[in-house]
Amino acid sequence: MLTYPEFEPAIVSFGPLAIRWYGLMYLIGFAGGWWLGRVRARQPNSGWQPREVDDLVFYIGLGTILGGRLGYTLFYNFPVFLEDPVELLRIWRGGMSFHGGFLGVMAALWLFKRRYRKDYWQVVDFIAPFVPIGLGAGRLGNFINGELWGSFTTLPWGMQLPCDNAAYSQQFCGGATTGLSPPVHPSQLYEFLLEGVALFVILWVFSSRPRPTMAVSGVFALGYGVFRFAVEFVRLPDQHIGYLAFDWLTMGHVLSTPLILVGLILLWLAYGRAQPVVQPQPNRSKK
């Protein structure tokens, strides 16, 4: 078994200011997506300009942060929001939802496509291969923060948690304040490998050749939905929500199911109706 190496939440502090690991992970995700987007934009006949990618990352950043925070508050912390609506603005307390961020990004992309007069699904297909960079970085941030652990396991890579940490004492150590907990699934690392590494490789290879409109978006939605749904079987639900039914159904299952269905529908629209590949359009952005 492995012992969890506790990390300091801040990498470095300057008085009241601190650079935190989780913030660094977000920066890595956005920077990695921006760099890869510019690489793809420079390819012949891509239909994109590198400066358009710069603006696109700005739109995505706003959608991710606003949608992710709103989604977490409404999906996972709604009772607290009802008691204190200002909780929505307290982003320094943490709490981000992928599904909320996903909806926020979809809205931001709609605004972007209006600004640059591009086809909506052309924009979504373009950015889909870069999203796993941010997803993987975010899961590493969860691991470093010591949050979102899985259930108990006997597998050799199970992580034992320090019982002197108040966050683990009751949930994993039976109230003990010394020693180590029984090993648990490092579900954050499972998600890093599946939603980050595996999904990136699948999408990068798949999108390296021309595909029908909506096909790349469909593979992303289906891939993420399936991977997240699978990991939810070993990832513990939020304590204030618990299992929704059957002692295994979680909010993550519920929110991932529509993504699986959307992915299947997009792939059917892309291939089942024999939709032709849309050639990139020349830049017609407003001046």
C-alpha positions as a Markdown table, in Angstrom:
| # | Residue | x | y | z |
|---|---|---|---|---|
| 1 | Met | 0.0 | 0.0 | 0.0 |
| 2 | Leu | 1.0 | 3.6 | -0.5 |
| 3 | Thr | 1.0 | 6.5 | 2.0 |
| 4 | Tyr | -0.4 | 9.8 | 0.8 |
| 5 | Pro | 2.3 | 12.5 | 0.8 |
| 6 | Glu | 0.5 | 15.5 | 2.2 |
| 7 | Phe | 1.2 | 18.7 | 0.3 |
| 8 | Glu | 1.2 | 22.3 | 1.6 |
| 9 | Pro | -1.7 | 24.0 | -0.2 |
| 10 | Ala | 0.5 | 27.0 | -1.1 |
| 11 | Ile | 3.6 | 26.7 | -3.2 |
| 12 | Val | 5.0 | 30.0 | -2.0 |
| 13 | Ser | 3.6 | 32.9 | 0.1 |
| 14 | Phe | 4.3 | 36.6 | -0.1 |
| 15 | Gly | 2.7 | 37.9 | 3.1 |
| 16 | Pro | -1.0 | 37.6 | 2.7 |
| 17 | Leu | -0.6 | 36.5 | -1.0 |
| 18 | Ala | 0.0 | 32.9 | -1.9 |
| 19 | Ile | 0.5 | 30.9 | -5.0 |
| 20 | Arg | -1.5 | 27.7 | -4.5 |
| 21 | Trp | -1.2 | 24.4 | -6.3 |
| 22 | Tyr | -4.8 | 24.3 | -7.4 |
| 23 | Gly | -4.4 | 27.7 | -9.0 |
| 24 | Leu | -1.3 | 26.6 | -10.7 |
| 25 | Met | -3.1 | 23.6 | -12.2 |
| 26 | Tyr | -5.7 | 25.9 | -13.7 |
| 27 | Leu | -2.9 | 28.0 | -15.2 |
| 28 | Ile | -1.3 | 24.9 | -16.7 |
| 29 | Gly | -4.6 | 23.8 | -18.2 |
| 30 | Phe | -5.3 | 27.1 | -19.9 |
| 31 | Ala | -1.7 | 27.6 | -21.0 |
| 32 | Gly | -1.5 | 24.1 | -22.4 |
| 33 | Gly | -4.8 | 24.4 | -24.3 |
| 34 | Trp | -3.7 | 27.9 | -25.6 |
| 35 | Trp | -0.4 | 26.6 | -26.9 |
| 36 | Leu | -1.9 | 23.5 | -28.6 |
| 37 | Gly | -4.6 | 25.6 | -30.1 |
| 38 | Arg | -2.1 | 27.9 | -31.7 |
| 39 | Val | -0.2 | 24.9 | -33.0 |
| 40 | Arg | -3.3 | 23.7 | -34.7 |
| 41 | Ala | -4.2 | 27.2 | -35.9 |
| 42 | Arg | -0.9 | 27.5 | -37.8 |
| 43 | Gln | -1.6 | 24.3 | -39.8 |
| 44 | Pro | -2.5 | 24.9 | -43.5 |
| 45 | Asn | -6.2 | 25.4 | -44.1 |
| 46 | Ser | -7.0 | 25.3 | -40.4 |
| 47 | Gly | -9.5 | 28.1 | -40.8 |
| 48 | Trp | -8.1 | 29.7 | -37.7 |
| 49 | Gln | -5.8 | 32.6 | -36.9 |
| 50 | Pro | -3.5 | 32.3 | -33.8 |
| 51 | Arg | -4.9 | 35.6 | -32.5 |
| 52 | Glu | -8.4 | 34.1 | -32.6 |
| 53 | Val | -7.1 | 31.3 | -30.3 |
| 54 | Asp | -6.0 | 34.0 | -27.9 |
| 55 | Asp | -9.5 | 35.4 | -27.7 |
| 56 | Leu | -11.0 | 32.0 | -27.5 |
| 57 | Val | -9.0 | 31.1 | -24.4 |
| 58 | Phe | -10.3 | 34.2 | -22.7 |
| 59 | Tyr | -13.9 | 33.3 | -23.4 |
| 60 | Ile | -13.3 | 29.7 | -22.3 |
| 61 | Gly | -11.7 | 31.0 | -19.0 |
| 62 | Leu | -14.7 | 33.1 | -18.2 |
| 63 | Gly | -17.1 | 30.3 | -19.0 |
| 64 | Thr | -15.1 | 27.7 | -17.0 |
| 65 | Ile | -14.8 | 29.8 | -13.8 |
| 66 | Leu | -18.3 | 31.3 | -13.8 |
| 67 | Gly | -20.1 | 28.1 | -15.0 |
| 68 | Gly | -18.0 | 25.9 | -12.7 |
| 69 | Arg | -18.7 | 27.9 | -9.6 |
| 70 | Leu | -22.4 | 28.3 | -10.5 |
| 71 | Gly | -22.7 | 24.6 | -11.2 |
| 72 | Tyr | -21.1 | 23.5 | -8.0 |
| 73 | Thr | -23.3 | 25.8 | -6.0 |
| 74 | Leu | -26.5 | 24.7 | -7.6 |
| 75 | Phe | -25.8 | 21.0 | -8.1 |
| 76 | Tyr | -23.8 | 20.2 | -5.0 |
| 77 | Asn | -24.3 | 23.0 | -2.4 |
| 78 | Phe | -27.8 | 24.3 | -3.1 |
| 79 | Pro | -29.1 | 24.3 | 0.5 |
| 80 | Val | -26.2 | 26.5 | 1.5 |
| 81 | Phe | -26.9 | 28.8 | -1.4 |
| 82 | Leu | -30.6 | 29.1 | -0.3 |
| 83 | Glu | -29.5 | 30.2 | 3.1 |
| 84 | Asp | -26.8 | 32.5 | 1.9 |
| 85 | Pro | -26.8 | 33.4 | -1.8 |
| 86 | Val | -23.5 | 35.3 | -1.4 |
| 87 | Glu | -21.8 | 31.9 | -1.1 |
| 88 | Leu | -21.9 | 31.8 | -4.9 |
| 89 | Leu | -19.3 | 34.6 | -4.9 |
| 90 | Arg | -16.9 | 33.1 | -2.4 |
| 91 | Ile | -14.7 | 31.4 | -4.9 |
| 92 | Trp | -11.7 | 31.4 | -2.5 |
| 93 | Arg | -13.5 | 28.6 | -0.5 |
| 94 | Gly | -13.1 | 26.2 | -3.5 |
| 95 | Gly | -15.8 | 24.2 | -5.2 |
| 96 | Met | -16.0 | 23.9 | -8.9 |
| 97 | Ser | -18.2 | 21.5 | -11.0 |
| 98 | Phe | -17.1 | 20.2 | -14.4 |
| 99 | His | -20.7 | 19.9 | -15.5 |
| 100 | Gly | -21.3 | 23.5 | -14.6 |
| 101 | Gly | -18.1 | 24.6 | -16.2 |
| 102 | Phe | -19.1 | 22.6 | -19.3 |
| 103 | Leu | -22.3 | 24.5 | -19.7 |
| 104 | Gly | -20.5 | 27.8 | -19.0 |
| 105 | Val | -18.0 | 27.1 | -21.8 |
| 106 | Met | -20.8 | 26.1 | -24.2 |
| 107 | Ala | -22.4 | 29.5 | -23.5 |
| 108 | Ala | -19.1 | 31.3 | -23.9 |
| 109 | Leu | -18.4 | 29.6 | -27.2 |
| 110 | Trp | -21.8 | 30.8 | -28.5 |
| 111 | Leu | -20.7 | 34.4 | -27.7 |
| 112 | Phe | -17.4 | 33.8 | -29.4 |
| 113 | Lys | -18.9 | 32.4 | -32.6 |
| 114 | Arg | -21.1 | 35.5 | -32.8 |
| 115 | Arg | -18.1 | 37.7 | -32.4 |
| 116 | Tyr | -16.1 | 35.9 | -35.1 |
| 117 | Arg | -19.0 | 34.7 | -37.3 |
| 118 | Lys | -17.9 | 31.1 | -37.2 |
| 119 | Asp | -20.0 | 28.0 | -37.2 |
| 120 | Tyr | -20.8 | 27.0 | -33.6 |
| 121 | Trp | -19.9 | 23.3 | -34.0 |
| 122 | Gln | -16.7 | 24.2 | -35.9 |
| 123 | Val | -15.6 | 26.1 | -32.8 |
| 124 | Val | -16.6 | 23.3 | -30.4 |
| 125 | Asp | -14.8 | 20.7 | -32.6 |
| 126 | Phe | -11.7 | 22.8 | -32.6 |
| 127 | Ile | -11.3 | 23.2 | -28.8 |
| 128 | Ala | -12.5 | 19.7 | -27.8 |
| 129 | Pro | -9.0 | 18.1 | -28.1 |
| 130 | Phe | -7.5 | 20.6 | -25.8 |
| 131 | Val | -10.0 | 20.4 | -22.9 |
| 132 | Pro | -8.5 | 17.2 | -21.4 |
| 133 | Ile | -5.3 | 19.2 | -20.6 |
| 134 | Gly | -7.3 | 21.3 | -18.2 |
| 135 | Leu | -9.3 | 18.3 | -16.9 |
| 136 | Gly | -6.1 | 16.3 | -16.1 |
| 137 | Ala | -4.4 | 19.3 | -14.5 |
| 138 | Gly | -7.5 | 19.9 | -12.3 |
| 139 | Arg | -7.5 | 16.3 | -11.1 |
| 140 | Leu | -3.9 | 16.6 | -10.1 |
| 141 | Gly | -4.9 | 19.7 | -8.2 |
| 142 | Asn | -7.6 | 17.6 | -6.4 |
| 143 | Phe | -4.9 | 15.0 | -5.5 |
| 144 | Ile | -2.5 | 17.6 | -4.2 |
| 145 | Asn | -5.4 | 19.2 | -2.2 |
| 146 | Gly | -6.2 | 15.8 | -0.7 |
| 147 | Glu | -9.9 | 15.9 | -1.8 |
| 148 | Leu | -12.3 | 13.7 | -3.7 |
| 149 | Trp | -11.0 | 10.3 | -2.5 |
| 150 | Gly | -12.5 | 7.0 | -3.4 |
| 151 | Ser | -13.8 | 4.2 | -1.3 |
| 152 | Phe | -11.8 | 1.6 | 0.7 |
| 153 | Thr | -9.8 | -0.8 | -1.4 |
| 154 | Thr | -7.3 | -3.7 | -1.1 |
| 155 | Leu | -5.6 | -2.9 | -4.3 |
| 156 | Pro | -1.8 | -2.4 | -4.0 |
| 157 | Trp | -2.0 | 1.2 | -5.1 |
| 158 | Gly | -4.5 | 2.2 | -2.5 |
| 159 | Met | -3.6 | 5.3 | -0.5 |
| 160 | Gln | -3.4 | 5.4 | 3.3 |
| 161 | Leu | -4.3 | 8.8 | 4.7 |
| 162 | Pro | -3.0 | 10.4 | 7.9 |
| 163 | Cys | -5.6 | 10.2 | 10.7 |
| 164 | Asp | -4.2 | 13.3 | 12.4 |
| 165 | Asn | -5.7 | 15.3 | 9.6 |
| 166 | Ala | -9.2 | 16.4 | 10.8 |
| 167 | Ala | -10.6 | 16.1 | 7.3 |
| 168 | Tyr | -9.8 | 12.3 | 7.3 |
| 169 | Ser | -10.3 | 11.4 | 10.9 |
| 170 | Gln | -14.1 | 10.8 | 11.0 |
| 171 | Gln | -14.6 | 9.7 | 7.3 |
| 172 | Phe | -11.7 | 7.3 | 6.9 |
| 173 | Cys | -10.2 | 6.6 | 10.3 |
| 174 | Gly | -13.2 | 5.9 | 12.5 |
| 175 | Gly | -12.5 | 8.9 | 14.7 |
| 176 | Ala | -8.9 | 8.0 | 15.3 |
| 177 | Thr | -6.5 | 10.9 | 15.4 |
| 178 | Thr | -3.2 | 8.9 | 15.0 |
| 179 | Gly | -1.8 | 6.4 | 12.6 |
| 180 | Leu | -3.0 | 5.8 | 9.0 |
| 181 | Ser | -6.4 | 5.0 | 7.5 |
| 182 | Pro | -7.2 | 1.8 | 5.6 |
| 183 | Pro | -6.2 | 2.3 | 2.0 |
| 184 | Val | -8.6 | 4.1 | -0.3 |
| 185 | His | -8.9 | 4.5 | -4.1 |
| 186 | Pro | -6.9 | 7.5 | -5.4 |
| 187 | Ser | -9.9 | 8.3 | -7.6 |
| 188 | Gln | -8.4 | 11.7 | -8.5 |
| 189 | Leu | -5.5 | 9.9 | -10.2 |
| 190 | Tyr | -8.0 | 7.5 | -12.0 |
| 191 | Glu | -9.7 | 10.6 | -13.4 |
| 192 | Phe | -6.4 | 12.2 | -14.3 |
| 193 | Leu | -5.4 | 9.1 | -16.3 |
| 194 | Leu | -8.8 | 8.7 | -18.0 |
| 195 | Glu | -10.3 | 12.2 | -18.4 |
| 196 | Gly | -6.8 | 13.8 | -18.8 |
| 197 | Val | -4.3 | 11.5 | -20.5 |
| 198 | Ala | -6.5 | 8.9 | -22.3 |
| 199 | Leu | -9.1 | 11.3 | -23.5 |
| 200 | Phe | -6.5 | 13.7 | -24.8 |
| 201 | Val | -4.7 | 11.0 | -26.8 |
| 202 | Ile | -8.0 | 9.8 | -28.2 |
| 203 | Leu | -9.2 | 13.2 | -29.2 |
| 204 | Trp | -5.8 | 14.4 | -30.5 |
| 205 | Val | -5.4 | 11.4 | -32.8 |
| 206 | Phe | -9.1 | 11.4 | -33.9 |
| 207 | Ser | -9.1 | 15.1 | -34.7 |
| 208 | Ser | -5.7 | 15.0 | -36.6 |
| 209 | Arg | -7.7 | 14.1 | -39.8 |
| 210 | Pro | -10.8 | 15.9 | -41.2 |
| 211 | Arg | -14.0 | 14.7 | -39.6 |
| 212 | Pro | -17.7 | 15.4 | -40.1 |
| 213 | Thr | -19.0 | 18.4 | -38.2 |
| 214 | Met | -19.9 | 17.4 | -34.6 |
| 215 | Ala | -17.9 | 14.2 | -34.7 |
| 216 | Val | -15.0 | 15.4 | -32.5 |
| 217 | Ser | -17.4 | 17.0 | -30.1 |
| 218 | Gly | -19.4 | 13.8 | -29.9 |
| 219 | Val | -16.2 | 11.7 | -29.1 |
| 220 | Phe | -15.4 | 14.2 | -26.3 |
| 221 | Ala | -18.8 | 14.1 | -24.7 |
| 222 | Leu | -19.1 | 10.4 | -25.0 |
| 223 | Gly | -15.6 | 9.7 | -23.8 |
| 224 | Tyr | -15.8 | 12.1 | -20.8 |
| 225 | Gly | -19.2 | 10.8 | -19.8 |
| 226 | Val | -18.2 | 7.2 | -19.9 |
| 227 | Phe | -14.9 | 7.7 | -18.0 |
| 228 | Arg | -16.5 | 9.9 | -15.3 |
| 229 | Phe | -19.5 | 7.5 | -15.0 |
| 230 | Ala | -17.0 | 4.6 | -14.5 |
| 231 | Val | -14.9 | 6.3 | -11.8 |
| 232 | Glu | -18.0 | 7.3 | -9.9 |
| 233 | Phe | -18.4 | 3.7 | -8.8 |
| 234 | Val | -15.3 | 4.0 | -6.6 |
| 235 | Arg | -15.3 | 7.7 | -5.9 |
| 236 | Leu | -17.1 | 8.7 | -2.7 |
| 237 | Pro | -20.0 | 11.2 | -3.1 |
| 238 | Asp | -19.9 | 14.5 | -1.3 |
| 239 | Gln | -20.7 | 13.9 | 2.3 |
| 240 | His | -23.6 | 16.4 | 2.5 |
| 241 | Ile | -25.2 | 14.7 | -0.5 |
| 242 | Gly | -24.4 | 11.0 | -0.2 |
| 243 | Tyr | -25.7 | 8.3 | -2.6 |
| 244 | Leu | -28.9 | 9.2 | -4.4 |
| 245 | Ala | -30.2 | 5.6 | -4.7 |
| 246 | Phe | -29.2 | 2.0 | -4.6 |
| 247 | Asp | -26.1 | 2.7 | -2.4 |
| 248 | Trp | -24.1 | 3.5 | -5.5 |
| 249 | Leu | -25.9 | 6.1 | -7.6 |
| 250 | Thr | -24.1 | 9.5 | -7.2 |
| 251 | Met | -24.7 | 13.0 | -8.5 |
| 252 | Gly | -21.8 | 12.4 | -10.8 |
| 253 | His | -23.6 | 9.5 | -12.4 |
| 254 | Val | -26.7 | 11.6 | -12.9 |
| 255 | Leu | -24.8 | 14.5 | -14.4 |
| 256 | Ser | -22.7 | 12.3 | -16.7 |
| 257 | Thr | -25.5 | 10.4 | -18.2 |
| 258 | Pro | -26.8 | 13.3 | -20.4 |
| 259 | Leu | -23.2 | 13.8 | -21.7 |
| 260 | Ile | -23.1 | 10.2 | -22.8 |
| 261 | Leu | -26.5 | 10.6 | -24.6 |
| 262 | Val | -25.4 | 13.9 | -26.1 |
| 263 | Gly | -22.2 | 12.3 | -27.4 |
| 264 | Leu | -24.1 | 9.4 | -29.0 |
| 265 | Ile | -26.5 | 11.9 | -30.6 |
| 266 | Leu | -23.7 | 14.1 | -32.0 |
| 267 | Leu | -22.0 | 11.1 | -33.5 |
| 268 | Trp | -25.2 | 9.9 | -35.1 |
| 269 | Leu | -25.8 | 13.4 | -36.5 |
| 270 | Ala | -22.2 | 13.4 | -37.8 |
| 271 | Tyr | -22.1 | 10.0 | -39.3 |
| 272 | Gly | -25.6 | 8.5 | -39.3 |
| 273 | Arg | -26.9 | 11.2 | -41.6 |
| 274 | Ala | -23.8 | 11.2 | -43.8 |
| 275 | Gln | -23.1 | 14.8 | -43.0 |
| 276 | Pro | -20.2 | 16.0 | -45.2 |
| 277 | Val | -17.0 | 17.4 | -43.7 |
| 278 | Val | -17.2 | 21.2 | -43.4 |
| 279 | Gln | -14.3 | 22.9 | -45.0 |
| 280 | Pro | -12.7 | 25.6 | -42.8 |
| 281 | Gln | -14.1 | 29.1 | -43.6 |
| 282 | Pro | -11.8 | 32.1 | -44.2 |
| 283 | Asn | -11.5 | 34.5 | -41.3 |
| 284 | Arg | -14.4 | 37.0 | -41.4 |
| 285 | Ser | -14.0 | 38.4 | -37.9 |
| 286 | Lys | -15.2 | 42.0 | -37.2 |
| 287 | Lys | -12.6 | 44.7 | -37.2 |
